[in-house]
Amino acid sequence: MKLWIGNMKCGGCARGVTAIIQDIDPNAKVDIDLAAKVVSIETIANIEQITAALAKGGFPAQVQ
């Protein structure tokens, strides 16, 4: 899945996003393009779980 996170602006944000996703699925593969604000995720979790957790963590995401 690919998500756009408009308020992801720095490496700290990217680490936070990765941590939130890996809290749900520790084996998730997370690839972040910080310049484009796009997160590519390979996970067994569903998109609703991921987007809800990101929103709760302060990173509302839109599906790409």
C-alpha positions as CSV (number, residue, x, y, z in Angstrom):
1,M,0.0,0.0,0.0
2,K,1.1,3.6,-0.6
3,L,0.1,6.5,1.6
4,W,0.7,10.2,1.4
5,I,1.4,12.0,4.7
6,G,1.4,15.7,4.2
7,N,2.8,16.7,7.5
8,M,5.8,14.4,7.3
9,K,8.6,16.9,7.0
10,C,11.8,15.5,8.5
11,G,13.7,12.3,9.5
12,G,12.2,12.4,12.9
13,C,8.7,12.3,11.4
14,A,9.8,9.4,9.1
15,R,11.1,7.5,12.1
16,G,7.9,8.1,14.0
17,V,5.8,6.9,11.0
18,T,7.9,3.8,10.7
19,A,7.6,3.1,14.5
20,I,3.8,3.4,14.4
21,I,3.5,1.0,11.5
22,Q,5.9,-1.5,13.0
23,D,4.0,-1.4,16.3
24,I,1.1,-2.9,14.4
25,D,3.2,-5.3,12.3
26,P,6.8,-5.7,13.5
27,N,7.6,-7.4,10.2
28,A,6.3,-4.6,8.0
29,K,8.6,-3.3,5.3
30,V,8.4,0.5,5.3
31,D,10.0,2.6,2.5
32,I,9.7,6.4,2.9
33,D,10.2,9.0,0.2
34,L,10.4,12.1,2.4
35,A,10.6,14.6,-0.4
36,A,7.3,13.3,-2.0
37,K,5.8,12.6,1.5
38,V,4.9,9.0,0.3
39,V,5.2,5.9,2.4
40,S,5.2,2.5,0.7
41,I,4.3,-0.4,3.1
42,E,4.4,-4.1,2.7
43,T,2.4,-5.5,5.7
44,I,-0.2,-8.1,6.7
45,A,-2.1,-5.4,8.5
46,N,-5.1,-3.8,6.8
47,I,-5.1,-0.2,5.6
48,E,-7.8,0.8,8.1
49,Q,-5.5,-0.3,11.0
50,I,-2.5,1.5,9.6
51,T,-4.3,4.8,8.8
52,A,-6.1,4.9,12.1
53,A,-2.8,4.4,14.0
54,L,-1.1,7.0,12.0
55,A,-3.9,9.5,12.5
56,K,-3.8,8.8,16.3
57,G,0.0,9.4,16.2
58,G,-0.4,12.7,14.5
59,F,0.2,11.7,10.9
60,P,-3.1,11.6,9.0
61,A,-2.6,9.7,5.8
62,Q,-4.3,9.6,2.4
63,V,-4.3,6.4,0.3
64,Q,-2.3,6.9,-3.0
